[in-house]
Amino acid sequence: MSGADVVAEARRWIGTPYVHQASTRGAGTDCLGLLRGIWRALVGPEPGLVPPYTPDWSEPSGEERLMDACDRWLLRKPLEAVSEGDVLLFRMRPEAVAKHLGILVCSGPEMSFVHAYCGHGVLENPLSEPWARRLAARYSFPERTD
């Protein structure tokens, strides 16, 4: 699959309401649900069950659960290896665990990403400096499984 395929699928989700732990385009999703929906559309069946999770993820324990799952199922890339269709993993605060995901949909000087944001739903935002400095890891999707 190409980065353009990932971008097109991510943009299909724009306007989906934010619903914690959901993953249904048009009905509701959170940031992980957005990633799961793109996976189903482009890679195939999800590789495993997603256990219940709280909005704070694992901040109290400091466990990097979301990053560990991304490392298990996605292909990690160097932070400087920028490509449209990249999966972006963010830390909302420098000392916090990584707990927010997005898809890079436009690279170059006007970078933007699609993400499901609490209180806003799925939208496309500029990858502005405040977001860019929160970037913890960059990934790509594996190839289709079926």
C-alpha positions in Angstrom: 0.0 0.0 0.0 1.1 3.5 -0.6 1.2 6.5 1.6 -1.5 8.0 -0.7 -3.8 5.0 0.2 -3.3 5.7 3.9 -4.0 9.4 3.4 -7.1 8.8 1.4 -8.5 6.4 4.0 -7.6 8.7 6.9 -9.4 11.6 5.2 -12.6 9.4 4.8 -12.9 9.5 8.6 -12.9 13.3 8.9 -16.2 14.4 10.6 -16.5 11.1 12.6 -17.5 12.1 16.2 -15.1 11.4 19.0 -16.2 8.4 21.1 -13.7 6.8 23.5 -12.8 3.2 22.6 -14.9 3.2 19.4 -13.7 2.5 15.9 -16.6 3.0 13.4 -16.2 5.5 10.6 -19.1 8.0 10.7 -20.4 6.8 14.0 -17.6 7.3 16.5 -13.9 6.8 17.1 -11.0 7.8 19.2 -7.4 8.1 18.0 -6.6 4.4 18.4 -10.0 3.5 16.8 -9.0 5.7 13.8 -5.8 3.8 13.4 -7.6 0.4 13.8 -10.2 1.4 11.2 -7.4 2.4 8.7 -5.7 -0.9 9.5 -8.9 -2.9 8.7 -9.4 -1.0 5.4 -5.8 -1.3 4.2 -4.0 -4.1 6.0 -6.8 -6.6 6.9 -8.2 -8.0 10.1 -6.9 -6.5 13.3 -3.9 -8.5 14.6 -5.3 -8.8 18.2 -8.0 -7.7 20.6 -7.6 -4.3 22.1 -8.1 -4.4 25.9 -10.2 -1.7 27.6 -8.2 1.5 28.3 -8.8 4.7 30.1 -8.5 8.1 28.6 -5.2 8.7 30.6 -3.8 5.4 29.2 -1.1 4.3 31.6 0.0 7.7 32.9 -0.3 6.8 36.6 1.9 3.7 36.1 4.3 5.2 33.5 3.9 2.1 31.2 4.3 2.9 27.5 1.4 0.6 26.5 0.5 2.4 23.3 4.1 2.7 22.2 4.7 -1.0 23.0 1.6 -1.9 20.9 2.8 0.3 18.0 6.2 -1.3 18.2 4.6 -4.7 18.0 2.3 -4.2 15.1 3.7 -1.3 13.0 7.0 -0.6 11.4 9.0 2.0 13.3 10.8 4.7 11.3 13.3 7.4 12.2 11.6 10.6 13.3 13.3 12.5 10.5 12.1 10.0 7.8 8.9 11.9 6.9 6.4 10.4 4.4 2.7 11.0 3.8 0.7 8.2 5.5 3.0 7.9 8.5 1.5 7.0 11.8 2.5 9.6 14.4 2.6 8.9 18.1 2.6 11.9 20.5 3.3 12.6 24.1 1.0 15.3 25.3 3.6 16.4 27.9 7.3 15.8 27.9 7.3 13.6 31.0 4.1 11.7 30.1 3.5 8.4 28.3 2.8 8.5 24.6 -1.0 8.4 24.2 -2.2 10.1 21.1 -2.1 9.0 17.4 -2.5 10.7 14.1 -1.8 10.1 10.4 0.5 12.5 8.4 -1.6 13.5 5.4 0.5 16.3 3.9 4.3 16.6 4.1 6.6 19.4 3.1 6.5 22.9 4.5 2.7 22.8 5.2 2.5 19.5 7.0 -0.8 18.3 8.4 -2.2 15.3 10.1 -5.6 13.6 10.6 -6.5 12.6 14.2 -9.5 11.9 16.5 -9.4 14.6 19.1 -11.5 14.6 22.3 -14.3 17.2 22.0 -13.7 17.7 18.3 -14.0 14.4 16.4 -11.8 13.4 13.5 -10.2 16.4 11.8 -7.2 17.6 9.9 -4.8 20.0 11.7 -1.5 21.6 10.7 1.4 19.7 12.2 2.4 23.0 13.9 5.4 23.4 16.2 3.4 22.6 19.3 2.3 19.3 17.8 5.7 18.5 16.2 7.6 18.9 19.5 5.3 16.3 21.1 6.1 13.7 18.4 7.5 10.6 20.2 7.7 8.1 17.4 6.9 7.6 13.7 5.6 4.4 12.1 4.4 3.0 8.8 1.7 0.3 8.3 2.8 -3.2 7.3 1.7 -4.6 4.0 -1.7 -6.2 3.5 -2.1 -9.6 5.3 -4.6 -11.3 3.0 
